[in-house]
Amino acid sequence: MINNAIPLRIAGVGYSVPSTVVTNDDLTKLYDTSDEWIYSRTGIKERRLVSGNENAVTLGAEAAGKALEKSGLKVEDIDMVICASSAPPELYPAIACRIQAHLGIPNDVPAFDITAACSGLIYALSIARGFIASGMYKSILLVATDNNSRLLNWEDRSASILFGDGAGAVVVTASEDGVDDIISIDIRANGSIGDLIRLPLAGKNCPLVEPNDEHPQFIEMNGKEVYKFVARVLPHYVEDMITKAGMKAEDIDYLIPHQANLRIIQAVQERLGYSDEKVVTNIKYYGNTSAASIPLAMAEGVEKGKVKLGSTAVLCGFGAGMTWGGAIVRLREGIV
């Protein structure tokens, strides 16, 4: 932590999901499966999918607009835009630049994307914390958004049943009362197992040189090995993070995890000894929305009263890379 660091305040949160619902029963039209088979293995009943010209930009812009409104800040107050996405509609321009333009954020402020898959919001929050702590920037818009359904092989049952589309946004700013809403934050990666989840880019070499190995541009995942890795690492990781922060499990009001698989969430819940009321889940209705997962669950939980404000929450996620990370945050009144 930077000496004499400026503390950070979480000022506003927002989310957006497509209106189109695709249920497990709907998926039986594509391949041999059933609602019972999918739900018993994942905890997913339905997911929201982009339709027509909807994409991660339109979803992200809507979520960002809501977060900005709740924060009480204006577009001219934003000093930087950071977008976390692993399934964007295009590699460039960056989604952050598209959202900057869509919202009319002025002053040519920096805007860029990061790719940390489902850990993206935690990574973005860590980056924003450093910028605010140093005094370089005061108010930063974080957007996590993915249109996973555009990058799935819809003939591959193992992956396509898992994902949905959505966006979440968080506005963070310098805290004026000296209280830091980031009690603790930690981000990690292990690239040696990066092939467990990957999204190759389609493309071929110039015809004047030796040809490359071409790959179809679809999300590929070794679901069994991902589950084994996360089930082994995440419960202990979250428990250790709380301990290193000088806290106990009972000091935390809510666990808001990445929504990838209900059984993984339950493993962390069991490790911490939490009741169902302390664990925020919406995987049943949205599936795995990748980078959007954590802020979507947080913002919806607050909006629907499942998460009471004036509370403390653990945010934790894991994803392609492999990446993982966690943050212990204060959720004050007025963020939604």
N, C-alpha and C positions, 0 to 999 in steps of 0.2 A: 504494500500500500504506500502511496506517495505521502511523504511528510507534509503536514498542513493541507491534506487533501480536502477538496470541497465535497461535502456529502451530496448524495443524490436523492431526489424524490420521485417516486412513481406518481405521475400526475393524472394520467388517464389511460383507459384501456377500451378496446373495441374489437368487434369480430364481424365476419361476414361469411355466409355459406350460400351456395347455389340453391335455387328453389326446387330443382329437380331431385326427387328422391328415387333411389333404386334399391329395392329390397332384396333380401336373399332369395325370395320366391321368384323375383324378376330374373335373377341370374340363372335360374334353371332353364331359361330359354336359350342360353348360350352354351351350357355344358351340363354334364351329369353331376348334379349336386343337390343339396336340400337345405332348407332353413335350419333344420336340426344339426346337420353336419357342420355347417359354418359356425353357427352360434356356439355349439359345444366346444369348439376348438379355439375360438377367437373372442367371443363375447359380442360379436357384431351382428346386428339385425338388419341394418340399412346404412346407406351412405348417401351423401349429396354429391352430384356430379355436374360439372359444367356442361352447358348445352348451347348450341349455336356459337356465337362469338364471345361468350363468357370466357375468361381465363384468369390466370393468377394476378394479372395487372388490375383487371376490373374488380376482382374480389379484394385485393390488397388496398386499392384506393378507397373502397367503401369502408373497410375496417379502419383505415388510417383516418378518414374523415370523422368517424364516430369517436375514435380515441382523442383526436384533436379537440373536438367539441366538448368532450367530458373534461379535458384538462383545463379548459378555460383560456388556453393560449390561442393566438391567431397564427395564420400561416407565416406572417412576417417575423414571428418569434422563433421559428425553427431554424437552427444553425446547421443541421446535418440530417440526412436521411440514410438509414442503413436498412437494407432489406435482406432477409434470410430466406433462401429458396433453394430447393434441390430439384424441382420440377417446373422450371420457368417456361413460358411460351416461346422465348427466344434468349440466346446467350447475350446479345447486345442489340440495342441499348439495354442497360441494366434496368431491372424492374424499379429500382429506387429512382432512377432518372425518369421513367415513365410516370411514376406516382408523383414525383416532384412537379412535373409538368401538369398532370391531371388536377392536382390540388391548387396549382398556382403559387407554389412556394417561391418567393422572390429572392433576390440578392445573390443569385448564382452560388448557392450553398452547395457543399460537396454532397454527392449522393452515390452510393455504391452498394453492390451486392456481396454477400458472403455465402459460401456453400459449406455447411456443416450438417446437412440433412436434418434429421429430426431433433438434433441438439441446437439448431440454428438460433432459436430465441435466446438461449443461455449464452451462446457465443456472442451474439449481438449485444446483449446486456452487459457482458464483460468488457467489450470494446467501448461501449458508450460510457461505462463507469470510468474507464481510464481517461477518456477525453474530458469528461466533466470534472473529475478529480483534479486534473492538471490545470484547469481553468481555460483550456483552449476553446471549448464550446460550452454553451450554457443549456440549450434545450435541443434534444435529439428525438427524432421520430424513428421508432423501430417498427418494421413491418415484417411479418413472417407469413408467406403465402405460397401455395403450391397448387398446380393443376395436374395432380398425379394421373388422373384418368386418361389424359392425352398421351401418356408415355408408357402405358401398360399394353402388354400383349393380351388381348381379350380372348385368346385361345388358351392362355396359361392360367388354369384355375388356381394354382397355388399362390400366385401373387395378386391376381386381379380381384379376388374376393376381399382383400385386406384394406384397400386404399379408398380414400374419398378426397374431395377437394374442399378447400376452405382457406380462410385468412384470419390472422389475429394481429393486433397492433397495440403498441405501448408507447406513450409519450413520457420521456424522462427529462428532468430538468434539475438544475442546481437547487438544493434544499436551502430555504431561507431561515429555517429554525434550528439548524445545526444537527438535525436528526437524519441519519443515513438510512434509507429504506432498504439498502442492500446490506444485510447483516453479515452475510458470507456468500462468496461465489467461487466456483471452481470449474475449470474446463479441462478435458483430457482427450487424447486420441491414441489409437494403436493402428498405424497404417499397415502393419504386417498381416492383418486379417481384413484388409480393405475389400478383398474380392467377395466377402460374404454378401454384400449389397452393392450393386453397381448399375450405372446407367451409361453404357457406351454411346459415343457419338458416331453416327453413321458417316462414312466418308471413304474416299479411295485416293491413293497416291496419284500424282501426275503420271500420265502414260509414258513419259520418258525415263522413269525410274522403276526400280523393282517394286512390284505390287505389295501392298500391306495386307494383313489379315483383316477382313471386313467383318463387322459385327452389326446385327440388327439393333436399332435404337429403341430398345425396350428396357424397362426396369427388370433386373435380374436379382434374385435373392435366394440364398440358401437358408430357408426359413428354419429348418431344424437346428442348424449350427448357430444362427442368430439367437434363437430362443435359449439355447444352452449357454451361450456367452453371457447374455443379459441376465438370465436367472442366477448365474453364478456371481456376477460382478455387482449388479445394481443394488440389491438389498443391503449388502455390507457397505457399499460406497455411500449410500444415503445415511446410514447409521453413523458411519465414521465422520461424515461432513457435519452432522449435528453435534457430535462430540467435540470435534476440533473447533467449533464455534463457541465452545463453552456452554452448550445447552444440553438438555435432555429431551428425549422423544416427547415427553408430556408437555414441554414448553411450546411445541408446535401445534397450531390450531388446525391446519389443513395440509394435506399432501396433494399436490396438483402435478401428477406425472404425465409423461408422454403417453398418448393413448394408442398403443401398438397392439397389445394383447392383454385381455383381462386377467389371464392367469399370471402374467408377469407383474401386473399391478397388485394383485392379491398377495404375491410373494413378498413384495416390499411392505405392504400393509401388515402382513403377519409378522415380519421381522420387527417392525416398530410397535406392534401391539395396538394398532389403531382400529377404532370402530368404523363402520361403513359411513357414518356421518362426517368423519374427518377426511375421507378420501373422495376427491372430486373425479368422477368418471362421466364421460359422454360418448365413449367408444361405441356403445350400443346403437347410437343414432347417426354417427358420423364416420366410423371406421378410423383408419390411420390417415390423418391429414398432414403427415410429415412435419415440416417446420411450423406449420400453423397450429399443431396439436395443443401445445402447452398454453399459448396465449388465448386460443379459442376456448379451451376448458376454463381458464381463469376468468375471462371476460364474461362468458355465459353464466358461469357459476355465481359471479357477483350480481349480474343482472337479474337472475332468477331467484336470488336470495339463498342459494345453497352455500355461498361463501359470505359470511358476515364481515363487514369492514371493521377496522380497528383490530385486525388480527395479524397473525404471523403464519406464513406458508412456506413449505418447501416445494420448489419447482425442480423437476429432474427429468432428464431426457437422454436418449441414446439413438444413434443412427449410423448411416453409412459413413465409412471412413477407416475403421470404426471410430466414431466420436461419442463422447458422453459428457455430461456436465450437470451441475446442480447449483441452485441459489436459494438461500434463506432470505425471504423478503418480508417487509412490512406492507400491509395493504391498508392504507388510510381511508378515511371517509372522503367521498367526493370523486373517486376515480372512475365511477360509472354512474 
